[in-house]
Amino acid sequence: MDLKQFSRRDERRVREYETDGTHRIVADLGSDVDASVEVVGDTAIVVPEEGEQIDLDLPEAGAQAFIKNGILTIELEDGR
């Protein structure tokens, strides 16, 4: 699933921005969502404790991702 599809699903807020040469994608999953995330190649795999797994297509491989307080953050190494 690409980022536009992800943002439309359940009306999630997804934002992209760049600071200090790092491109970030930030999505609000909801404070009540307990999930984990792993990046494999150019895919971020979000696994919520309840519900179905979400595979997000990333613009490039080599990203880092984490979830804190229901906020998914994906950082891309070389920008877009």
C-alpha positions as CSV (number, residue, x, y, z in Angstrom):
1,M,0.0,0.0,0.0
2,D,1.4,3.4,-0.8
3,L,1.2,6.4,1.6
4,K,-1.8,8.0,0.0
5,Q,-3.8,4.8,0.4
6,F,-2.6,4.5,4.0
7,S,-3.7,8.1,4.8
8,R,-7.2,7.5,3.3
9,R,-7.7,4.3,5.3
10,D,-9.5,5.2,8.5
11,E,-8.7,8.9,7.8
12,R,-5.2,8.7,9.3
13,R,-3.2,11.9,9.3
14,V,0.1,11.4,7.4
15,R,2.6,14.2,6.9
16,E,5.9,14.4,5.2
17,Y,8.6,16.9,5.9
18,E,12.4,17.4,5.6
19,T,14.7,18.9,8.2
20,D,18.5,18.9,8.3
21,G,18.5,16.8,5.1
22,T,16.4,14.0,6.6
23,H,13.1,13.2,5.0
24,R,10.5,12.1,7.5
25,I,7.1,10.5,7.1
26,V,4.9,10.8,10.3
27,A,1.5,9.1,10.8
28,D,-0.9,9.3,13.7
29,L,-2.0,5.7,14.4
30,G,-4.0,6.8,17.5
31,S,-2.8,6.8,21.1
32,D,-4.8,3.7,21.8
33,V,-3.0,1.6,19.1
34,D,-0.3,-0.7,20.4
35,A,1.9,-1.7,17.4
36,S,5.4,-2.5,16.3
37,V,7.1,-1.6,13.0
38,E,10.0,-3.2,11.1
39,V,11.6,-2.0,7.8
40,V,12.5,-4.7,5.3
41,G,14.0,-3.4,2.1
42,D,11.7,-0.7,0.8
43,T,8.7,-1.7,2.9
44,A,7.7,-0.7,6.4
45,I,5.7,-3.5,8.1
46,V,3.3,-2.2,10.8
47,V,1.9,-4.9,13.1
48,P,-0.8,-3.7,15.4
49,E,-1.7,-5.8,18.5
50,E,-5.2,-5.9,17.2
51,G,-6.2,-5.7,13.5
52,E,-4.4,-6.5,10.3
53,Q,-0.8,-6.0,9.4
54,I,-0.1,-3.0,7.1
55,D,2.7,-3.1,4.6
56,L,3.8,0.4,3.5
57,D,5.8,1.0,0.3
58,L,8.6,3.4,0.9
59,P,10.3,5.5,-1.7
60,E,13.7,3.9,-1.0
61,A,15.4,1.1,1.0
62,G,17.4,2.0,4.1
63,A,14.8,3.7,6.1
64,Q,14.5,3.6,9.9
65,A,11.1,3.5,11.6
66,F,9.7,3.6,15.1
67,I,6.4,4.0,16.9
68,K,6.1,6.1,20.1
69,N,2.7,7.0,21.7
70,G,0.8,5.9,18.6
71,I,2.9,8.0,16.2
72,L,4.7,6.2,13.4
73,T,7.8,7.9,12.2
74,I,9.8,6.8,9.2
75,E,13.2,8.5,8.5
76,L,14.8,8.1,5.0
77,E,18.6,8.2,4.9
78,D,19.2,10.3,1.8
79,G,16.0,12.3,1.5
80,R,13.6,11.1,-1.2
